[in-house]
Amino acid sequence: MAKTALLIIDMQNDFVLEGKPLKVAGAPAVIPKIQNVLAEFRKRSLPVFHIVRVHRPDGSDVEIIRQDLFRKQPFAVEGSHGAAVIDELAPCTGEYTLEKTRMSAFIGTELDLMLRTLQVTTLVVCGIQTPNCIRTTVFDGIAYNYPVVLVDDATGAASEEVHRANVRDMQNIGVRIVQTAEIPGILG
């Protein structure tokens, strides 16, 4: 029997709130859409994963391309307010919070093991940011043989142009692209 899990990527204070170091321009617009998707999963008691980027205070686990940025302005530091999921999407009891240090939610985490243990067969992905953490997680999900559904209007980037280009690329590898309004029908 098919079982679908929701992956909400990087909806954290440091990436969403105004004035934070790595605020993604498209983040505020997707919050209500993600809330709607999340409500559908909660209503059906389906697995929900809040995937968060978290780094050590000294930055020793930050990828090489962001080390200079982190030294100037630390972000998503473990235990900080900035690393926490935004209040509007706060995890509920029974939902999973999974920490990552790389763009993909699969790299160096227990995500695949947890999904297989829960007998998840399909992934629904939303959050930020489309060209980075969303895209790498989606591509790795496909590599691990999970059919992936991307919720287009519940996913954001620095600009609509960047978002559209990356959604097209994901669609071209076989990712199903849907809108929030389609989620109830997909979940049955």
C-alpha positions as CSV (number, residue, x, y, z in Angstrom):
1,M,0.0,0.0,0.0
2,A,1.3,3.4,-0.9
3,K,2.3,5.8,1.9
4,T,3.2,9.4,1.3
5,A,5.5,11.6,3.5
6,L,5.8,15.4,3.6
7,L,9.2,17.0,3.6
8,I,9.2,20.6,4.6
9,I,12.6,22.0,3.8
10,D,14.4,24.8,5.7
11,M,11.4,26.9,6.8
12,Q,13.6,28.3,9.6
13,N,13.8,31.7,11.2
14,D,17.2,32.6,9.6
15,F,15.9,31.9,6.1
16,V,12.4,33.3,6.4
17,L,12.2,36.2,8.9
18,E,12.8,39.8,7.8
19,G,16.3,41.0,8.6
20,K,17.8,37.6,9.0
21,P,21.2,36.7,7.4
22,L,20.0,34.4,4.6
23,K,16.3,35.4,4.2
24,V,14.9,34.0,0.9
25,A,12.8,36.5,-0.8
26,G,10.1,34.0,-1.8
27,A,9.8,32.5,1.7
28,P,6.9,34.6,3.2
29,A,4.6,33.9,0.2
30,V,4.8,30.2,0.6
31,I,4.0,30.0,4.3
32,P,0.2,29.9,3.9
33,K,0.5,27.3,1.1
34,I,2.8,25.1,3.2
35,Q,0.3,25.5,6.1
36,N,-2.4,24.1,3.9
37,V,-0.3,21.1,2.7
38,L,0.7,20.4,6.3
39,A,-2.9,20.5,7.5
40,E,-3.8,17.8,4.9
41,F,-1.0,15.6,6.1
42,R,-1.9,16.1,9.7
43,K,-5.6,15.4,9.0
44,R,-4.6,12.0,7.5
45,S,-1.9,11.2,10.1
46,L,0.7,10.9,7.4
47,P,4.4,11.3,8.2
48,V,5.8,14.8,8.3
49,F,9.5,15.7,8.3
50,H,10.6,19.2,9.2
51,I,14.1,19.3,7.6
52,V,16.3,21.9,9.1
53,R,19.8,23.1,8.3
54,V,21.8,23.3,11.6
55,H,25.5,24.1,12.1
56,R,28.0,24.0,15.0
57,P,28.8,27.4,16.5
58,D,32.4,27.2,15.2
59,G,31.2,26.5,11.6
60,S,33.3,23.4,11.3
61,D,30.5,21.6,9.5
62,V,29.6,24.4,7.0
63,E,30.3,23.4,3.4
64,I,33.3,25.0,1.7
65,I,31.3,27.4,-0.5
66,R,29.6,29.0,2.6
67,Q,32.5,29.1,5.1
68,D,33.4,32.8,4.5
69,L,29.7,33.8,4.7
70,F,29.4,31.9,8.0
71,R,32.5,33.5,9.5
72,K,31.1,37.0,8.7
73,Q,27.5,36.2,9.8
74,P,26.8,32.8,11.4
75,F,23.4,31.3,10.4
76,A,21.3,28.3,11.5
77,V,23.5,27.7,14.6
78,E,22.4,24.8,16.7
79,G,20.2,25.8,19.6
80,S,19.7,29.3,18.3
81,H,16.4,31.0,17.5
82,G,17.6,31.3,13.9
83,A,17.9,27.5,13.5
84,A,14.3,26.9,14.7
85,V,11.3,26.2,12.5
86,I,9.2,29.3,12.1
87,D,6.3,29.5,14.5
88,E,3.6,29.2,11.8
89,L,4.9,25.7,10.9
90,A,6.0,24.5,14.3
91,P,6.3,20.7,14.5
92,C,3.6,18.8,16.4
93,T,4.0,15.8,18.5
94,G,4.6,12.8,16.3
95,E,6.3,14.8,13.5
96,Y,10.0,14.4,12.8
97,T,12.6,17.1,12.9
98,L,15.7,16.1,10.9
99,E,18.9,18.1,11.0
100,K,21.2,18.4,8.0
101,T,24.4,20.2,7.3
102,R,24.3,20.0,3.5
103,M,21.7,21.1,0.9
104,S,20.3,17.6,0.4
105,A,18.1,16.2,3.2
106,F,19.6,12.8,2.4
107,I,23.3,13.6,2.7
108,G,24.6,12.5,6.1
109,T,21.2,12.0,7.7
110,E,18.9,9.2,8.6
111,L,16.2,10.3,6.2
112,D,16.3,7.3,3.8
113,L,16.4,4.8,6.8
114,M,13.5,6.5,8.5
115,L,11.4,6.7,5.3
116,R,12.0,3.0,4.6
117,T,11.2,2.0,8.2
118,L,7.9,4.0,8.0
119,Q,7.3,2.2,4.6
120,V,7.0,5.5,2.8
121,T,6.8,5.1,-1.0
122,T,6.3,8.7,-2.2
123,L,7.6,12.1,-1.1
124,V,5.9,15.4,-1.3
125,V,8.3,18.3,-1.0
126,C,7.8,22.0,-0.2
127,G,9.8,24.8,1.5
128,I,12.9,26.8,0.4
129,Q,15.0,27.4,-1.6
130,T,14.2,25.9,-5.0
131,P,17.6,25.8,-6.6
132,N,19.5,24.6,-3.6
133,C,18.0,22.5,-0.8
134,I,14.8,21.7,-2.6
135,R,16.4,20.7,-5.8
136,T,19.2,18.6,-4.3
137,T,16.7,16.8,-2.0
138,V,14.4,16.1,-4.9
139,F,17.2,14.8,-7.1
140,D,18.5,12.6,-4.3
141,G,14.9,11.4,-3.6
142,I,14.7,10.3,-7.2
143,A,18.2,8.7,-6.9
144,Y,16.9,6.7,-3.9
145,N,13.9,5.5,-6.1
146,Y,11.2,7.6,-4.4
147,P,8.6,9.1,-6.7
148,V,8.7,12.8,-5.8
149,V,5.9,15.4,-5.9
150,L,6.9,19.0,-5.8
151,V,4.3,21.5,-4.5
152,D,5.1,24.4,-6.9
153,D,3.2,27.2,-5.1
154,A,4.5,25.9,-1.7
155,T,8.1,26.2,-2.7
156,G,10.1,29.5,-3.0
157,A,13.3,31.0,-4.2
158,A,15.1,34.3,-4.4
159,S,13.1,35.1,-7.5
160,E,10.3,33.7,-9.6
161,E,12.6,33.4,-12.5
162,V,15.0,31.2,-10.6
163,H,12.1,29.2,-9.2
164,R,10.5,28.6,-12.6
165,A,13.8,27.4,-14.2
166,N,14.5,24.9,-11.4
167,V,10.9,23.6,-11.4
168,R,11.3,23.0,-15.1
169,D,14.5,21.0,-14.5
170,M,12.8,18.9,-11.9
171,Q,9.8,18.2,-14.1
172,N,12.2,17.1,-16.9
173,I,13.6,14.3,-14.7
174,G,10.1,13.0,-13.9
175,V,9.1,14.9,-10.8
176,R,5.4,15.5,-10.6
177,I,4.7,19.2,-10.2
178,V,1.4,20.1,-8.5
179,Q,-0.3,23.1,-6.8
180,T,-1.4,23.1,-3.1
181,A,-5.1,22.8,-4.2
182,E,-4.3,19.4,-5.7
183,I,-2.9,17.8,-2.5
184,P,-6.2,16.5,-1.1
185,G,-6.8,14.6,-4.4
186,I,-3.2,13.2,-4.4
187,L,-3.6,11.9,-0.8
188,G,-7.0,10.4,-1.5
